[in-house]
Amino acid sequence: MFGESGVSHTGKMYTYYKCAAAKKKKTCDKKAVRKQWLEDLVVNETMKLVEDDASMNAIIAKVMELQNQESTDLPIYEKQLKETEVGITNMLNAIQMGILTSSTKERLEALEEQRKELQARIAEERLAKPKMKEEFIRFWLLRFRKLDMTQPGAAAGTGGYLHQCHLSLR
């Protein structure tokens, strides 16, 4: 679904969500849904989930499981780094045995450059997906549980709150 907005002939702005297929390909006959109604529904259903301790514990367990899933690239980079370091060690052994040519020097420099690149990629992968502690997730959900949804704008305020959580889970 995509967010849409429109202005009536009186100048009043209307915001709603519309199916991507209905918007682009005209292959979906679903009607647009008022933005406020849908967002309130999502927030209220989410609030129901975190009110129950068992559901909250299940959410925490799933978040922990998802963030413990390793990137598919990280093991590849680590394997390549090991192979590169073995190559560097072999080249140094060859040099110690007196086998020093221009090609061994070039190969050693290339391996050292490759090692630097792989170390940088590994660091980037680890930084791209920081891990949150279980206590932090529990604190965040308990804080979310305490939001007073009867206050005007409380549901709107959760959007930023939910978006912040979504970004931190990436």
PLY file of the C-alpha trace (Angstrom):
ply
format ascii 1.0
element vertex 170
property float x
property float y
property float z
element edge 169
property int vertex1
property int vertex2
end_header
0.00 0.00 0.00
1.08 3.52 -0.75
0.18 6.75 0.95
-1.86 9.11 -1.20
-3.38 12.50 -0.69
-5.82 14.66 -2.51
-7.47 18.04 -2.13
-11.21 18.56 -2.50
-12.77 21.49 -4.33
-13.19 23.15 -0.91
-9.45 22.92 -0.26
-9.65 20.19 2.40
-6.82 17.66 2.20
-7.63 13.96 2.37
-5.00 11.32 3.08
-5.43 7.62 2.45
-3.66 4.40 1.53
-4.13 2.69 -1.80
-3.01 -0.68 -3.15
0.04 -0.43 -5.42
-1.60 -2.72 -8.00
-4.73 -0.57 -8.03
-2.66 2.56 -8.49
-0.18 1.45 -11.13
-1.62 -1.52 -13.03
-5.32 -1.13 -12.28
-5.40 -4.88 -11.50
-6.77 -4.53 -7.96
-10.32 -3.40 -7.25
-9.74 -2.63 -3.56
-10.91 0.80 -2.45
-8.56 3.34 -0.91
-8.57 3.35 2.90
-8.56 6.47 5.04
-5.09 7.01 6.49
-6.22 7.83 10.01
-8.55 4.81 10.25
-5.85 2.37 9.11
-3.12 3.85 11.30
-5.40 3.83 14.35
-6.28 0.20 13.64
-2.62 -0.81 13.38
-1.66 1.04 16.55
-4.61 -0.36 18.52
-3.89 -3.94 17.41
-0.21 -3.48 18.25
-1.16 -2.13 21.66
-3.27 -5.25 22.27
-0.24 -7.42 21.46
2.06 -5.72 23.94
-0.58 -5.66 26.72
-0.23 -9.42 27.09
3.04 -10.56 28.72
3.08 -13.85 26.78
2.69 -12.03 23.46
5.34 -9.51 24.44
7.75 -12.33 25.34
7.04 -13.97 21.98
7.78 -10.68 20.20
11.04 -10.31 22.13
12.05 -13.90 21.32
11.33 -13.35 17.61
13.30 -10.10 17.53
16.25 -11.81 19.22
16.03 -14.71 16.74
15.87 -12.38 13.73
18.81 -10.27 14.79
20.88 -13.38 15.52
20.47 -14.52 11.94
23.76 -13.69 10.35
24.11 -11.76 7.16
24.65 -14.06 4.19
27.61 -11.92 3.08
29.48 -11.94 6.39
30.50 -15.64 6.35
31.64 -15.29 2.74
33.81 -12.27 3.61
35.24 -14.04 6.65
36.10 -17.12 4.58
37.76 -14.96 1.92
39.73 -13.15 4.63
41.01 -16.47 6.03
42.07 -17.58 2.54
43.77 -14.25 1.94
45.67 -14.48 5.23
46.78 -18.02 4.36
48.02 -16.64 1.03
49.93 -13.86 2.79
51.49 -16.39 5.17
52.51 -18.61 2.24
54.04 -15.64 0.40
56.00 -14.62 3.51
57.25 -18.21 3.90
58.38 -18.19 0.27
60.21 -14.91 0.80
61.90 -16.31 3.92
63.08 -19.28 1.85
64.71 -16.87 -0.59
62.09 -16.96 -3.35
61.77 -13.25 -4.04
60.81 -12.08 -7.48
58.89 -9.08 -8.74
55.78 -11.26 -9.10
55.95 -12.52 -5.48
56.24 -8.93 -4.28
53.28 -7.86 -6.46
51.21 -10.82 -5.29
51.97 -10.06 -1.63
50.94 -6.42 -2.10
47.74 -7.51 -3.87
46.91 -9.93 -1.03
47.54 -7.26 1.59
45.25 -4.84 -0.28
42.59 -7.55 -0.55
42.89 -8.17 3.21
42.29 -4.47 3.93
39.21 -4.43 1.69
37.78 -7.57 3.28
38.38 -6.26 6.80
36.53 -3.07 5.84
33.60 -5.04 4.37
33.37 -7.21 7.49
33.34 -4.11 9.69
30.62 -2.53 7.52
28.48 -5.67 7.73
28.78 -5.77 11.50
27.98 -2.07 11.84
25.01 -2.29 9.47
23.21 -4.66 11.79
23.87 -3.68 15.40
22.45 -6.05 17.99
20.03 -4.91 20.66
19.96 -6.51 24.06
16.83 -8.27 25.24
16.51 -5.77 28.10
16.41 -2.86 25.65
13.66 -4.48 23.59
11.65 -5.24 26.74
12.13 -1.64 27.95
10.98 -0.28 24.58
7.86 -2.50 24.51
6.99 -1.66 28.12
7.33 2.01 27.29
5.12 1.51 24.25
2.60 -0.34 26.46
2.29 2.72 28.71
1.34 5.16 25.91
-2.03 6.77 26.58
-3.93 6.28 23.34
-6.83 8.44 24.57
-4.68 11.56 24.32
-5.07 13.49 21.06
-2.15 12.79 18.77
-0.93 9.78 20.77
-1.51 7.42 17.87
0.21 9.85 15.50
3.17 9.99 17.88
3.56 6.23 17.74
4.31 6.41 14.03
7.69 7.96 14.72
8.13 5.57 17.61
7.38 2.54 15.44
9.50 3.90 12.60
12.45 4.38 14.99
12.12 0.76 16.10
11.87 -0.48 12.51
15.07 1.35 11.61
16.91 -0.04 14.60
15.88 -3.60 13.66
17.30 -3.40 10.15
0 1
1 2
2 3
3 4
4 5
5 6
6 7
7 8
8 9
9 10
10 11
11 12
12 13
13 14
14 15
15 16
16 17
17 18
18 19
19 20
20 21
21 22
22 23
23 24
24 25
25 26
26 27
27 28
28 29
29 30
30 31
31 32
32 33
33 34
34 35
35 36
36 37
37 38
38 39
39 40
40 41
41 42
42 43
43 44
44 45
45 46
46 47
47 48
48 49
49 50
50 51
51 52
52 53
53 54
54 55
55 56
56 57
57 58
58 59
59 60
60 61
61 62
62 63
63 64
64 65
65 66
66 67
67 68
68 69
69 70
70 71
71 72
72 73
73 74
74 75
75 76
76 77
77 78
78 79
79 80
80 81
81 82
82 83
83 84
84 85
85 86
86 87
87 88
88 89
89 90
90 91
91 92
92 93
93 94
94 95
95 96
96 97
97 98
98 99
99 100
100 101
101 102
102 103
103 104
104 105
105 106
106 107
107 108
108 109
109 110
110 111
111 112
112 113
113 114
114 115
115 116
116 117
117 118
118 119
119 120
120 121
121 122
122 123
123 124
124 125
125 126
126 127
127 128
128 129
129 130
130 131
131 132
132 133
133 134
134 135
135 136
136 137
137 138
138 139
139 140
140 141
141 142
142 143
143 144
144 145
145 146
146 147
147 148
148 149
149 150
150 151
151 152
152 153
153 154
154 155
155 156
156 157
157 158
158 159
159 160
160 161
161 162
162 163
163 164
164 165
165 166
166 167
167 168
168 169
